[in-house]
C-alpha cells in the first residue's frame, strides 16, 4: 500500500511538471511577432520630384508702353507689382535630392531644382523727330535653377509606413532676376511727355542670388526601399519681392 502511494505521488509530480512545461511552450508559441520597421537607422535616400512654385508678390505688371514712358518722364517708371526674380506668379519644374541619414531621425543632403519660368518685359525705341516708334511686349522664357545643402529631421511612426519630416537648407539660385528700365530725353521746343520725347528701354541680365529654404512634409513607404513624398516649403531669396512657396510630390528610393 505504501509502495502504491509513493508511485502515485511520483506520477502526480511528473504530470504537474509536464503540464507546466507544455503551458510555457504554448505561451511562447502564441507570443506576438515584432512589427515591421520601414525606415532604417542609417540609409541613403534618392528623391525625384515634380514641383509647382507660386510667388508671394501680387502679379500686376505694367506693360502699357505709353504709361511706362510717361511715368518715366515724371521721374519714376511705374513697372507694377510682380516677382523680381522668377518674374511671374507661378512656375512648373522638377528636381531631386540625395540624403544620408546617420540615424533614423537626422540626415544631411544636397538638393537641386529647375523651373520653367516666364517673364513679361518690353522693348521701347521712341524717336519722334525721326519718325521712329517701336514698342512691344516680350515674353521671355528661361530656366531658373537652384542648388542647396539641406538638413532633414524625420520621425518614422513606429509600426507604420508613415514618417513626417521637416528640413532647412541654404544655397544659391540662378537664371532669373532680369530687369528692364526706360530712359527718356526731352526734346527742345516739345512738351516733356509721351509721345514728344526720346525714349529707349534697356535690358539687364539676371544674376545669382542666395537662397534659403524651410519646409515640412510626409513620406509613405510602399516597401522598405520605395516611398512617396509630399511637402510644402518656402524659399527666401536675397532681395525684396523675391520669395516663393513650393509644393513638391515625388518618389523616394532608400538604400
C-alpha positions in Angstrom: 0.0 0.0 0.0 2.8 2.4 0.9 4.6 1.5 -2.4 1.4 2.3 -4.4 1.0 5.6 -2.6 4.7 6.6 -3.4 4.2 5.6 -7.1 1.0 7.7 -7.4 2.8 10.7 -5.8 5.7 10.5 -8.3 3.2 10.3 -11.2 1.4 13.3 -10.0 4.6 15.4 -9.7 5.7 14.4 -13.2 2.3 15.2 -14.6 2.3 18.6 -13.0 5.8 19.4 -14.4 4.7 18.2 -17.9 1.6 20.4 -17.8 3.6 23.4 -16.6 6.2 22.9 -19.4 3.5 22.4 -22.0 1.7 25.6 -20.9 5.0 27.5 -21.1 5.7 26.3 -24.6 2.2 27.2 -25.6 2.6 30.7 -24.3 5.9 31.0 -26.2 4.2 29.9 -29.4 1.4 32.5 -29.3 3.7 35.4 -28.4 3.1 38.3 -30.9 5.7 38.9 -33.5 7.5 42.3 -33.6 6.0 44.8 -36.0 7.9 45.6 -39.3 10.2 48.6 -39.5 10.1 50.5 -42.8 12.9 53.0 -42.0 16.4 52.0 -41.1 18.8 53.7 -38.7 21.3 54.5 -41.5 20.3 54.7 -45.2 20.8 56.6 -48.4 17.7 58.3 -49.9 17.4 59.5 -53.5 14.3 61.5 -54.1 13.0 62.6 -57.5 10.0 65.0 -57.6 8.0 67.4 -59.6 7.2 70.9 -58.3 4.8 73.8 -58.6 6.1 77.2 -57.4 3.9 80.3 -56.8 5.4 83.7 -55.9 4.5 85.7 -52.8 4.0 89.0 -54.6 0.8 90.3 -56.3 1.2 89.8 -60.0 0.2 93.1 -61.7 3.0 94.1 -64.2 2.6 97.4 -66.1 3.1 96.6 -69.7 1.4 99.7 -71.2 4.1 101.3 -73.4 2.6 104.8 -73.2 2.3 104.7 -69.4 5.9 103.4 -69.0 7.3 106.3 -71.0 5.0 108.9 -69.4 5.8 107.8 -65.8 9.5 107.8 -66.6 9.3 111.5 -67.7 7.7 112.2 -64.3 10.7 110.8 -62.5 9.8 107.2 -61.8 9.0 104.3 -64.1 5.8 102.6 -62.9 6.6 99.0 -63.5 3.8 97.5 -61.5 4.0 94.8 -58.8 5.4 91.4 -59.7 8.1 89.0 -58.5 11.5 90.4 -59.3 13.4 87.1 -59.6 11.2 84.4 -61.1 9.3 87.1 -62.9 5.9 85.6 -63.0 3.2 84.5 -60.5 4.0 80.8 -60.9 6.3 78.2 -62.5 6.4 74.4 -63.0 9.5 72.4 -62.6 11.3 69.4 -61.1 14.3 68.3 -59.2 15.9 65.8 -56.9 17.9 65.4 -53.8 20.2 62.9 -52.2 20.4 62.5 -48.4 22.2 60.2 -46.0 20.6 59.5 -42.7 23.2 59.0 -40.0 20.4 57.7 -37.7 16.7 57.2 -38.2 15.9 60.8 -37.4 18.6 63.0 -38.9 20.0 63.3 -42.4 22.3 65.6 -44.5 21.7 66.1 -48.2 22.2 68.0 -51.4 19.2 69.3 -53.5 18.8 70.7 -57.0 15.9 72.0 -58.9 15.0 73.6 -62.3 11.9 75.8 -63.0 10.4 76.6 -66.4 10.0 80.3 -65.7 8.4 83.1 -67.8 8.8 86.8 -67.5 6.9 89.5 -69.3 9.0 92.5 -70.4 9.1 95.2 -73.1 11.2 96.9 -75.7 10.9 100.6 -76.5 12.6 102.8 -79.1 10.9 106.2 -79.5 12.4 108.9 -81.7 9.6 111.2 -82.8 11.7 113.6 -84.9 12.9 110.7 -87.0 9.6 109.0 -87.2 10.6 106.0 -85.1 8.2 104.5 -82.6 8.8 100.9 -81.7 7.1 99.5 -78.6 6.3 95.9 -78.0 5.8 93.4 -75.1 8.1 90.4 -74.8 7.5 87.0 -73.2 10.9 85.8 -72.0 11.2 82.1 -71.3 14.2 80.7 -69.3 15.3 78.1 -66.9 15.7 79.1 -63.2 17.8 76.6 -61.2 18.9 76.3 -57.6 21.4 74.1 -55.6 21.2 73.8 -51.8 22.6 71.9 -48.9 20.0 70.6 -46.5 19.5 69.2 -43.0 16.4 66.9 -42.6 14.7 65.8 -39.4 12.2 62.9 -39.7 10.1 60.9 -37.3 9.1 57.4 -38.5 6.0 56.4 -36.7 6.6 53.0 -35.1 4.9 50.0 -36.8 3.6 52.2 -39.6 4.7 53.3 -43.1 4.4 57.0 -42.3 7.2 59.4 -41.5 6.6 63.2 -41.1 9.7 65.3 -41.8 11.0 68.8 -41.9 14.1 70.3 -43.4 16.1 73.5 -43.8 18.6 74.4 -46.4 20.8 77.1 -47.9 22.4 77.7 -51.3 22.1 79.7 -54.5 19.5 80.3 -57.2 20.4 81.4 -60.7 18.9 82.1 -64.1 16.4 84.7 -63.0 16.3 88.3 -61.9 16.4 90.1 -65.3 15.1 93.6 -65.3 14.2 96.4 -67.8 14.4 100.1 -67.4 13.3 103.1 -69.5 15.3 106.3 -70.2 13.7 109.4 -71.7 15.3 112.6 -73.0 13.3 115.8 -73.5 13.3 117.4 -77.0 13.8 121.1 -77.1 10.7 123.0 -78.0 8.4 120.0 -77.4 6.4 119.0 -74.3 8.2 116.6 -71.9 5.6 113.9 -72.2 4.6 110.9 -74.4 4.9 110.9 -77.4 7.1 114.0 -77.7 10.3 112.7 -76.0 13.1 110.4 -77.0 12.8 107.1 -75.1 14.6 103.8 -75.1 14.5 100.7 -72.9 17.4 98.8 -71.5 17.5 95.1 -70.6 19.7 93.8 -67.8 20.6 90.2 -67.4 19.9 88.3 -64.2 22.3 87.3 -61.5 22.8 84.6 -58.9 21.2 85.2 -55.5 21.4 83.5 -52.1 18.5 81.2 -51.3 17.2 79.8 -48.0 14.6 77.1 -47.8 12.4 75.8 -45.0 9.7 73.1 -45.4 7.8 70.1 -44.0 6.1 67.0 -45.4 5.2 63.4 -45.1 6.6 60.2 -46.6 4.7 56.9 -47.1 6.7 53.8 -47.7 5.3 51.3 -50.2 8.2 49.0 -49.4 11.4 49.3 -47.4 13.1 50.8 -50.4 10.4 52.9 -52.2 8.3 55.7 -50.7 6.0 58.6 -51.8 6.9 62.1 -50.6 4.7 65.2 -50.5 5.8 68.5 -49.0 5.4 72.3 -48.8 8.3 74.7 -48.4 9.2 78.4 -48.5 12.1 79.9 -50.5 13.7 83.2 -49.3 15.8 85.0 -51.9 18.2 87.8 -51.2 16.4 91.0 -52.1 12.8 92.4 -52.0 9.8 90.9 -53.7 11.6 87.6 -54.5 10.2 85.0 -52.1 8.2 82.0 -53.2 6.2 78.9 -52.0 6.9 75.5 -53.4 4.8 72.3 -53.5 6.5 69.0 -54.3 5.5 65.4 -54.9 7.8 62.6 -55.8 9.3 59.1 -55.3 12.0 58.3 -52.7 14.4 55.4 -53.1 16.1 54.2 -50.0 19.2 52.0 -49.9 
